[in-house]
Amino acid sequence: MKHTLIILWSLLVTFSLQAQENRLLRDSLKKVAEQVEYHPDSIELRLQKAALNMQLEQWEYAKDEYDVVIRLEPKNLTAHYYRAYANEKLYRYHFARYDYETVLTQAPSNFEARLGLALLNQKDKRYQEAMDQINVLVQQHPDSAIAYAARAGMEKERELYSLAEYDYSQALEIEPGNTDYLLARADLRLTLGRITEAREDLDLLVALGVPRVSLAAFYRRLKR
């Protein structure tokens, strides 16, 4: 009973903090929106308002602001990138793809746009295009753990488990203490039947401070 009350109290505190943060964001949004009315051609104010819309998950309003910015400044890469993100949230994949590709046309090595396009194609079941993009990303940024981990996630979704395990290992070479990557690799090693290596990953997670109780389901899989 006491444990349940502690959990409920923690949830209430979390919800309260989130509500307070949302109120502050809405207050800021109201002030910026008022300024935009007086300065409708201000790209800086439009971008500020769109950013607040994005934080509040007001995807349609954010997209509308980026539309205006791009109309005023067609080569604004920031607006194109974030409009792509907003369109993706609105399930307008064709428009999102256009904006990611626009950014990459002008900045071929842009990490965020390349990753965004790869993940979008994966989500849209355009698997070969997704893999082509993520391979380019890894080639352009061979020291990026995120690039390897993103490719691993895509490979895992396609049940290419050995390739995914390899890429998580590459990511861990770059970020050895990343618990998310370790857990993902442990899960893959369990799937592949590599029990000893999976146990090593799980034990390392515990050594890094992850509560063993939270890994109980994974430890049980060691015994199957």
Solvent accessible surface area in square Angstrom, and as a share of the most:
residue,aa,sasa,rsa
1,M,176,0.79
2,K,156,0.66
3,H,131,0.59
4,T,70,0.40
5,L,95,0.47
6,I,95,0.48
7,I,82,0.42
8,L,91,0.45
9,W,169,0.59
10,S,59,0.38
11,L,82,0.41
12,L,109,0.54
13,V,58,0.33
14,T,60,0.35
15,F,118,0.49
16,S,67,0.43
17,L,110,0.55
18,Q,92,0.41
19,A,43,0.34
20,Q,88,0.39
21,E,100,0.45
22,N,65,0.33
23,R,142,0.52
24,L,110,0.55
25,L,24,0.12
26,R,128,0.47
27,D,79,0.41
28,S,47,0.30
29,L,24,0.12
30,K,133,0.56
31,K,131,0.55
32,V,15,0.09
33,A,29,0.23
34,E,83,0.37
35,Q,83,0.37
36,V,11,0.06
37,E,138,0.62
38,Y,175,0.67
39,H,108,0.48
40,P,66,0.42
41,D,104,0.54
42,S,30,0.20
43,I,43,0.22
44,E,120,0.54
45,L,22,0.11
46,R,35,0.13
47,L,42,0.21
48,Q,75,0.33
49,K,30,0.13
50,A,0,0.00
51,A,47,0.36
52,L,23,0.11
53,N,2,0.01
54,M,24,0.11
55,Q,110,0.49
56,L,21,0.10
57,E,120,0.54
58,Q,39,0.17
59,W,48,0.17
60,E,70,0.32
61,Y,136,0.52
62,A,0,0.00
63,K,29,0.12
64,D,62,0.32
65,E,14,0.06
66,Y,6,0.02
67,D,38,0.20
68,V,24,0.14
69,V,0,0.00
70,I,21,0.10
71,R,170,0.62
72,L,72,0.36
73,E,71,0.32
74,P,88,0.55
75,K,153,0.65
76,N,19,0.10
77,L,55,0.28
78,T,70,0.41
79,A,0,0.00
80,H,5,0.02
81,Y,48,0.18
82,Y,91,0.35
83,R,36,0.13
84,A,0,0.00
85,Y,83,0.31
86,A,0,0.00
87,N,5,0.03
88,E,21,0.09
89,K,88,0.37
90,L,46,0.23
91,Y,169,0.64
92,R,84,0.31
93,Y,41,0.15
94,H,135,0.60
95,F,119,0.50
96,A,0,0.00
97,R,17,0.06
98,Y,122,0.46
99,D,1,0.00
100,Y,3,0.01
101,E,79,0.35
102,T,24,0.14
103,V,1,0.01
104,L,15,0.07
105,T,110,0.64
106,Q,78,0.35
107,A,26,0.20
108,P,76,0.48
109,S,69,0.45
110,N,48,0.25
111,F,38,0.16
112,E,95,0.43
113,A,0,0.00
114,R,27,0.10
115,L,30,0.15
116,G,12,0.11
117,L,4,0.02
118,A,0,0.00
119,L,75,0.37
120,L,0,0.00
121,N,2,0.01
122,Q,9,0.04
123,K,108,0.46
124,D,48,0.25
125,K,147,0.62
126,R,93,0.34
127,Y,75,0.28
128,Q,119,0.53
129,E,71,0.32
130,A,0,0.00
131,M,25,0.11
132,D,67,0.35
133,Q,38,0.17
134,I,0,0.00
135,N,47,0.24
136,V,50,0.29
137,L,0,0.00
138,V,12,0.07
139,Q,136,0.61
140,Q,66,0.29
141,H,48,0.22
142,P,76,0.48
143,D,120,0.62
144,S,22,0.14
145,A,3,0.03
146,I,92,0.47
147,A,0,0.00
148,Y,25,0.09
149,A,12,0.09
150,A,18,0.14
151,R,39,0.14
152,A,0,0.00
153,G,31,0.30
154,M,3,0.01
155,E,9,0.04
156,K,73,0.31
157,E,110,0.49
158,R,88,0.32
159,E,120,0.54
160,L,67,0.34
161,Y,65,0.25
162,S,70,0.45
163,L,97,0.48
164,A,0,0.00
165,E,11,0.05
166,Y,117,0.45
167,D,2,0.01
168,Y,22,0.08
169,S,23,0.15
170,Q,51,0.23
171,A,0,0.00
172,L,12,0.06
173,E,137,0.62
174,I,68,0.34
175,E,68,0.30
176,P,91,0.57
177,G,46,0.44
178,N,36,0.19
179,T,51,0.29
180,D,105,0.55
181,Y,28,0.10
182,L,1,0.01
183,L,60,0.30
184,A,20,0.15
185,R,34,0.13
186,A,0,0.00
187,D,25,0.13
188,L,1,0.00
189,R,23,0.08
190,L,16,0.08
191,T,68,0.39
192,L,58,0.29
193,G,49,0.47
194,R,86,0.31
195,I,59,0.30
196,T,98,0.57
197,E,57,0.25
198,A,0,0.00
199,R,104,0.38
200,E,102,0.46
201,D,3,0.02
202,L,0,0.00
203,D,65,0.34
204,L,77,0.38
205,L,2,0.01
206,V,50,0.29
207,A,83,0.65
208,L,83,0.41
209,G,59,0.57
210,V,36,0.20
211,P,83,0.52
212,R,131,0.48
213,V,125,0.72
214,S,70,0.45
215,L,4,0.02
216,A,36,0.28
217,A,51,0.40
218,F,43,0.18
219,Y,18,0.07
220,R,147,0.54
221,R,56,0.20
222,L,12,0.06
223,K,171,0.72
224,R,223,0.81
